Amino acid sequence: MDRNTFTGLFLIMIILAGSFYFFKPSEAEIKKAKEIEKVDSLKKAGVVATKLDTTKTAVVTQPAVDSLALKGPFGTALTGTEQNVTLENENLLITLSNKGGKITSVEIKGQKTFNGKPLILFDGNQNKFGLNLNAAGKVINTNDLFFKPTKAGNTLTMRADYGANAYVEYVYDLKALSNKVGFNINLVGLQQVISGNSVGLNWETVLLQQEKSIESEHRYSAPYYKYLDGDVNHLSVSKDEKEDLAKGKIQWFSFKQHFFSASLISKQAFEKGNLEVKIPTTPGQVKFYGANMQLPYTHLANQAYEMEFYFGTNKFSALKAQGYDLEQQVDMGYWPLKYINRFIVLPVFNFLNSFGWNYGLIILVLTILLKVALSPLTYKSYLSMAKMRVLKPEMDEIKAKVGEDNPTLVQQEYLKLYKKAGVNPLGGCLPMVLQLPLVMAFFFFFPNLFELRGESFLWMKDLSTYDEFIRFGVKVPFIGDHLSLMCVLMTISTLIMTYFNNQVSGATGQMKYIGYVMPVIFLGVLNSYPAGLNYYYFLANLMTFGQQFLIRKMVDDDKIHALIQQNKARPVDEKKKKSKFQTRLDDYMRQQQKDKK
């Protein structure tokens, strides 16, 4: 190649490079060309562009000529603009979205959170609800579809079109003065489209913190469920868990919080399913709940499912009024405590509540009635401890005579003394054991009593949670981030009561000091429990002091000692039939003595 040819080619390359640089389209022209190309593709798919400029394209979807053929199942429902619709009555404010046709938010009117804000059970995109449909060879979740809303009064219809005369329809109906939302699912014209014999229903949500103590909400929040012919049960309240429900048809399941619930009741019952609970780490979130249920599908031209949502309080009477045993979500304790609470404590509480008294006064009267009912057992327990106290000098003599190195023989001599004196060594414990179920029943009753929520008494602003006498600002081991004054008063009264009980029973050694350790342990345990519960225990201690003072006036140690001496003077009837316990105890002692030899 000669010099002239090379020079010509070089000049041509410079001209081409310059033309690319100086005559290239601007960014606006490139964007406009892309938008024109997008509009052409939308026109081919049956979508018409109504406006076109260099900054924005507003698109309005219209029914395609053959959406199913061109865009697949639910073609026109795959895109859209999200918008909200509300249903409202005196009790609920419900927000629904056309995306998924689902309830996205529920506000319970007339209730507030611990910091005075509107009480919203769940809200936002963390709430998912939809059907899983096996259609056209793939699984479609209606949570991702755009529904067309039609509202008439307090009835809202959401429809997602599959094609001509084929659609999924949700119908929501909110009656006046109701916490239930009617919910009907209609699968129309899909009998040849949906495969299989079941349709999956998926509901996932995160429940938000409502109470001051989120630890307390964790303690009493869990997914509940009920088999059609079975009892109400629940998943773990303290850890993540997933459970398959395959023991029968499921009538309802519920995302239960401490004082509020979101439940779904199916009139046809779910064939099977699973529930899941997780404890989130995000502040302000109580629990994540997930449910996957299976509905029977019989390929009808109009397959209909009738359901109901319940959004409301966990007040026992309110849940019971809904039917379906929803009230069993209120934790009344283990057997037999739940029967004591449900059939004894709760009716008495409701009776006292009918007078319209302050709840602090109601708890006071309830405690008095309990103490009066248990007073015969308290008297027997005190009398038995008094007898043991009177026998204490003679027992010390036996121990000194036999020697501490032979405990078996010491116990045998004690038993002989008890038999002669007519004293039952368990007489002081047995009445206390009989009282224990009633006392323990209140441990479950007050923390789950919705009526105490937000109710104040004295310095306690809310009897359903702890009272903050001192707030540390940091977590203190064993105590937490606060100190409850009512819990402190309860602990002090328990320590004083332990001191007087030791004086009555004559307890010595380790047993004497164990009684002082337990109240201190309970201080750490009950410090975060409701003030109403600690208030009850404080009142019970004060009334126990009063009972013991009166009983002590009635019981004369000298008379008890004289009666014991009379019993010892009587000949022992060896032929008198022994109790089974006494027989086993004598056999045990003889065997121990034999082994010693």
Secondary structure, DSSP 4 states (H G I P E B T S, - for coil): --HHHHHHHHHHHHHHHHHHHHHSPPHHHHHHHHHHHHHHHHHHTT-EE----SS---EE----TTHHHHH-TTGGGSS----EEEEE-SSEEEEEETBTTEEEEEEEEEEE-TTS-EEES--STT-EEEEEEEETTEEEEGGGSBPEEEEETTEEEEEEEEETTEEEEEEEEE-TT-SEEEEEEEEES-TTTB-SSEEEEEEEEEEEP-SS-HHHHHHT-EEEEEETTS-EEE--SSS-EEEEE-SS-EEEEEEE-SSEEEEEEEEEEESEEEEEEE---STTEEEEEEEEEEEE----TEEEEEEEEEEEE--HHHHHHH-TTGGGGS---STTHHHHIIIIIHHHHHHHHTTT--HHHHHHHHHHHHHHHHHHHHHHHHHHHHHHHHHHHHHHHHHHHH-TT-HHHHHHHHHHHHHHHT--TTTTHHHHHHHHHHHHHHHHHGGG-GGGTT--BTTBS-TTS---SEEEEEEETTTEEEE-HHHHHHHHHHHHHHHHHHHHHT--THHHHHHHHHHHHHHHHHTTS-HHHHHHHHHHHHHHHHHHHHHHHH--HHHHHHHHHHHHHSPP-TTSPPPHHHHHHHHHHHHHHHHH-
